[in-house]
Amino acid sequence: MSTYFCLLFSSLLIYFGGFVNSSRNFRTDFLQELPTPGTGPHFDVAMNTNFTGLVGKTVHLICKVKNLGNRTVSWVRHRDIHLLTVGRYTYTSDQRFEALHSPHSEEWTLKIRYAQRKDSGIYECQISTTPPIGHPVYLTIVEPETHIIGAPDLFVNKGSTINLTCLVKYAPEPPPKMTWSHNAEEINFDSPRGGISLVTEKGPETTSRLMIQRAVPNDSGVYTCQPSNANPSSIRVHVVKEEHPAAMHHGDGSASFVRSASTAPLMLVIVNVMFV
C-alpha cells in the first residue's frame, strides 16, 4: 500500500511540475511578448480624424504614434486596399503621394498633391504589430462653389429693389475680386443710372450683395456673379409691372400669375398653376 501511495505521489509531482514548467514557459514565450498596457505602440486618438481638402491643392493626412519602437508605420487607401507608404518610403506610382516624417517625431504624414475629387474616402494609418493595428481617417475633397440665392429665376415688381446675394464657399482663400455683370456686361457702379450698390463680406464663406433700387423693365436680364478664384453663378431677373397680369415661369415647370387686387392695390394674389 505504501508503495502505491509513493508511486501516486511521484506521479502528481511530475504532473504538477510539468504544469508549472508549462505555465512558466507560456508566460515567458507568449505573455511577455505582449506589451504592458500603455507602453506598446499605440495611436494618439486625440488627433483629428476628419480632413478636408480643396481640388487642385495639397492635403496632409497626419497620424500620431506613440512608443513605436522598432515597428513601422504605413498608409493604406481603403478604396482599393492600396499600400501607399511604408515608413518614409512611397509605394505607389502616383507621384502625387508622398510619405513625410521627421526623425524622432511621433507624426507620420501622407502628403497628397493636386488633390482630386476621387481622392475622397477612408485612409488608414497602420502600425506593423502582429496583427497590425490601424487608425482610420476620413478625407473629403471639395471644390469652390458659387451660388446666387433664388436662382435660377427671380421676379420683382417695377419700382422695388433688386437684391441679389452671391455666396462663395470652399474657396482656398476669400476671392480677391468679385465681379457682377448684367447681360454679359460688367456693371458700372458709377453709371448715370445710379441707385446701384455692392457690399462684400469676405471670410471662410464670402458674401457679395448687389442692390439695384427703383427697378425698371430694362433691369431685367441675366446677372452673373464672378469670383476671381471660383466658378461664376447666374440668375435671371424679371421686372414685372404690378398693374398688369404677368406669367412667372419657374424652373420646375410651374407658373405664377400676379394680379393687382382692385380693392387693395398693394396686395398681390399669387396662384400657382402646374403646366402638364
Wavefront OBJ file of the C-alpha trace (Angstrom):
o trace
v 0.000 0.000 0.000
v 2.787 2.356 0.873
v 4.378 1.574 -2.480
v 1.130 2.568 -4.236
v 0.976 5.940 -2.454
v 4.633 6.580 -3.222
v 4.008 5.977 -6.921
v 0.872 8.150 -6.859
v 2.716 10.987 -5.093
v 5.595 10.786 -7.562
v 3.146 10.932 -10.477
v 1.431 14.001 -9.053
v 4.769 15.740 -8.561
v 5.723 15.038 -12.167
v 2.313 16.218 -13.463
v 2.209 19.451 -11.477
v 5.876 20.057 -12.116
v 5.209 19.809 -15.827
v 2.185 22.099 -15.487
v 4.250 24.654 -13.582
v 7.000 24.500 -16.192
v 4.431 24.818 -18.994
v 2.862 27.806 -17.279
v 6.282 29.348 -16.806
v 7.124 28.744 -20.468
v 3.758 30.183 -21.524
v 4.412 33.343 -19.558
v 7.946 33.577 -20.877
v 7.265 32.760 -24.527
v 3.906 34.481 -25.035
v 2.693 36.774 -22.334
v 5.993 38.601 -22.010
v 5.786 39.410 -25.738
v 2.598 41.349 -25.155
v 3.285 44.982 -24.268
v 2.221 46.283 -20.941
v -0.870 48.446 -21.494
v 0.203 51.994 -22.284
v 3.820 51.056 -23.082
v 3.479 49.412 -26.513
v 2.979 51.243 -29.822
v -0.380 52.970 -29.995
v -2.120 55.855 -31.727
v -2.849 59.241 -30.230
v -6.626 59.077 -30.582
v -6.937 62.767 -29.702
v -5.663 63.626 -33.184
v -8.074 64.825 -35.861
v -9.643 62.060 -37.966
v -11.586 64.239 -40.431
v -9.679 66.139 -43.099
v -10.990 68.457 -45.812
v -9.012 69.466 -48.880
v -9.568 71.624 -51.953
v -9.462 70.412 -55.533
v -6.042 71.146 -57.008
v -4.419 71.921 -53.653
v -2.102 69.922 -51.355
v -3.556 67.880 -48.486
v -1.730 66.463 -45.443
v -3.173 63.473 -43.557
v -1.500 63.131 -40.165
v -1.492 60.356 -37.578
v 0.485 60.376 -34.344
v 2.051 57.176 -32.990
v 3.493 56.807 -29.500
v 6.103 54.259 -28.351
v 6.655 52.999 -31.893
v 9.919 51.246 -31.025
v 11.249 49.211 -33.965
v 7.854 48.998 -35.676
v 6.993 50.788 -38.922
v 4.063 52.977 -39.912
v 2.220 52.588 -43.213
v -0.603 54.383 -45.016
v -3.260 52.327 -46.840
v -6.098 53.585 -49.058
v -9.313 51.704 -48.299
v -10.951 52.247 -51.686
v -8.679 49.732 -53.393
v -6.685 48.403 -50.380
v -3.624 50.037 -51.921
v -0.428 50.328 -49.872
v 0.723 53.917 -50.356
v 3.655 54.330 -47.970
v 5.828 52.334 -45.575
v 7.891 54.375 -43.164
v 9.429 57.212 -45.178
v 9.134 55.354 -48.473
v 6.346 55.729 -51.035
v 4.944 52.534 -52.594
v 2.737 53.891 -55.388
v 3.419 55.027 -58.928
v 1.119 58.027 -58.391
v 3.673 60.746 -57.769
v 1.066 62.933 -56.084
v 1.507 60.818 -52.923
v 4.470 61.177 -50.595
v 5.424 59.955 -47.101
v 6.643 62.625 -44.687
v 8.288 62.034 -41.320
v 10.822 63.980 -39.290
v 13.342 61.938 -37.246
v 12.313 61.435 -33.599
v 8.850 62.820 -34.388
v 5.664 60.964 -33.476
v 3.797 62.299 -36.512
v 3.534 60.317 -39.738
v 2.109 62.257 -42.673
v 0.625 61.267 -46.009
v 1.002 64.160 -48.453
v -1.322 64.367 -51.469
v -0.516 66.952 -54.147
v -3.071 68.305 -56.624
v -5.968 66.679 -54.770
v -8.855 65.366 -56.862
v -12.468 64.551 -56.053
v -11.694 60.831 -56.400
v -9.174 61.116 -53.542
v -12.058 61.448 -51.075
v -12.540 58.442 -48.814
v -11.025 56.475 -45.935
v -7.280 56.151 -45.389
v -5.728 54.038 -42.642
v -2.537 54.638 -40.713
v -1.145 51.221 -39.670
v 1.466 50.020 -37.182
v 3.342 46.810 -38.091
v 2.448 44.867 -34.955
v 1.241 41.251 -35.124
v -1.534 41.541 -36.118
v -1.262 45.144 -37.458
v -3.309 47.811 -35.734
v -4.870 50.636 -37.714
v -6.281 54.114 -37.247
v -8.714 55.290 -39.997
v -9.032 58.913 -41.106
v -11.617 60.419 -43.434
v -10.746 62.742 -46.317
v -13.229 64.939 -48.184
v -12.113 66.863 -51.269
v -14.339 69.819 -52.099
v -14.491 72.280 -54.981
v -15.133 76.029 -54.647
v -18.855 76.723 -55.041
v -20.601 79.893 -56.156
v -24.348 80.261 -55.665
v -26.809 83.134 -56.036
v -29.743 82.829 -53.651
v -33.040 82.474 -55.502
v -31.540 81.165 -58.757
v -32.415 80.366 -61.481
v -35.216 82.999 -61.643
v -36.168 85.988 -59.531
v -39.288 88.153 -60.031
v -39.514 91.687 -58.685
v -42.059 94.450 -59.111
v -41.269 97.564 -61.046
v -40.071 100.323 -58.710
v -38.890 97.923 -55.993
v -35.299 96.996 -55.115
v -33.463 94.127 -56.804
v -31.497 92.400 -54.043
v -29.085 89.679 -55.202
v -26.868 87.737 -52.789
v -23.939 85.662 -54.041
v -22.263 83.088 -51.769
v -18.777 81.645 -52.338
v -17.857 78.509 -50.337
v -14.814 76.229 -50.152
v -12.509 78.717 -51.884
v -8.805 78.331 -50.940
v -8.933 81.959 -49.803
v -11.502 84.788 -49.932
v -11.865 85.961 -53.552
v -9.548 88.955 -54.130
v -12.167 90.346 -56.516
v -15.933 89.915 -57.003
v -17.332 90.996 -60.370
v -21.009 91.399 -61.241
v -22.315 91.622 -64.801
v -25.702 92.265 -66.407
v -26.315 90.526 -69.733
v -22.582 89.779 -70.056
v -21.570 93.435 -69.455
v -19.746 94.326 -66.263
v -21.858 96.539 -64.031
v -20.582 100.087 -63.713
v -21.389 101.384 -60.258
v -20.687 104.942 -61.406
v -23.117 104.783 -64.345
v -25.736 107.542 -64.832
v -28.432 105.021 -63.892
v -27.468 105.363 -60.228
v -29.010 103.520 -57.311
v -26.587 100.566 -57.618
v -24.549 99.420 -54.627
v -22.390 96.430 -53.724
v -21.500 95.105 -50.267
v -18.964 92.240 -49.963
v -18.055 90.445 -46.746
v -15.004 88.169 -47.029
v -14.314 85.145 -44.869
v -14.471 81.320 -44.937
v -17.782 81.935 -46.726
v -17.724 85.141 -48.778
v -20.978 87.035 -49.325
v -21.462 89.650 -52.051
v -24.751 91.567 -52.166
v -25.807 93.588 -55.216
v -28.685 96.051 -54.741
v -30.407 97.954 -57.562
v -33.015 100.473 -56.437
v -36.146 101.545 -58.322
v -36.164 98.600 -60.729
v -37.328 99.245 -64.308
v -38.000 96.750 -67.126
v -34.552 97.460 -68.622
v -33.060 95.986 -65.427
v -34.426 92.571 -66.414
v -31.947 90.028 -67.710
v -29.176 87.692 -66.615
v -26.991 88.736 -63.677
v -23.721 86.896 -63.120
v -21.536 86.821 -60.025
v -17.892 86.037 -60.880
v -15.384 85.456 -58.037
v -11.766 85.721 -59.177
v -10.911 82.271 -57.756
v -14.104 80.245 -58.331
v -16.673 79.429 -60.986
v -19.394 82.009 -61.800
v -23.084 81.753 -60.966
v -26.020 83.389 -62.760
v -29.658 84.303 -62.145
v -32.337 85.644 -64.486
v -34.218 88.646 -63.095
v -37.723 89.550 -64.321
v -39.017 93.048 -63.563
v -42.812 92.924 -63.820
v -45.450 95.657 -63.849
v -47.678 95.245 -60.842
v -50.763 96.689 -62.549
v -50.773 94.055 -65.306
v -51.013 90.240 -65.133
v -47.610 88.619 -65.619
v -46.844 84.957 -66.097
v -43.918 83.970 -63.900
v -42.226 80.861 -65.249
v -40.065 78.801 -62.926
v -37.570 76.037 -63.459
v -39.974 73.443 -62.030
v -42.422 73.851 -64.917
v -44.940 75.924 -62.963
v -46.073 79.492 -63.465
v -47.258 82.177 -61.086
v -49.741 84.826 -62.198
v -49.553 88.169 -60.421
v -52.641 90.372 -60.405
v -53.347 93.615 -58.655
v -56.356 93.473 -56.358
v -58.637 96.448 -57.135
v -59.796 96.816 -53.538
v -56.285 96.551 -52.152
v -53.731 97.985 -54.593
v -50.777 96.847 -52.529
v -51.903 93.240 -52.152
v -50.716 90.576 -54.608
v -52.733 87.428 -55.210
v -50.469 84.620 -56.377
v -51.875 81.464 -57.941
v -49.555 78.621 -58.898
v -50.573 76.640 -61.970
v -48.730 73.486 -62.954
v -48.257 73.001 -66.689
v -48.911 69.458 -67.857
l 1 2 3 4 5 6 7 8 9 10 11 12 13 14 15 16 17 18 19 20 21 22 23 24 25 26 27 28 29 30 31 32 33 34 35 36 37 38 39 40 41 42 43 44 45 46 47 48 49 50 51 52 53 54 55 56 57 58 59 60 61 62 63 64 65 66 67 68 69 70 71 72 73 74 75 76 77 78 79 80 81 82 83 84 85 86 87 88 89 90 91 92 93 94 95 96 97 98 99 100 101 102 103 104 105 106 107 108 109 110 111 112 113 114 115 116 117 118 119 120 121 122 123 124 125 126 127 128 129 130 131 132 133 134 135 136 137 138 139 140 141 142 143 144 145 146 147 148 149 150 151 152 153 154 155 156 157 158 159 160 161 162 163 164 165 166 167 168 169 170 171 172 173 174 175 176 177 178 179 180 181 182 183 184 185 186 187 188 189 190 191 192 193 194 195 196 197 198 199 200 201 202 203 204 205 206 207 208 209 210 211 212 213 214 215 216 217 218 219 220 221 222 223 224 225 226 227 228 229 230 231 232 233 234 235 236 237 238 239 240 241 242 243 244 245 246 247 248 249 250 251 252 253 254 255 256 257 258 259 260 261 262 263 264 265 266 267 268 269 270 271 272 273 274 275 276
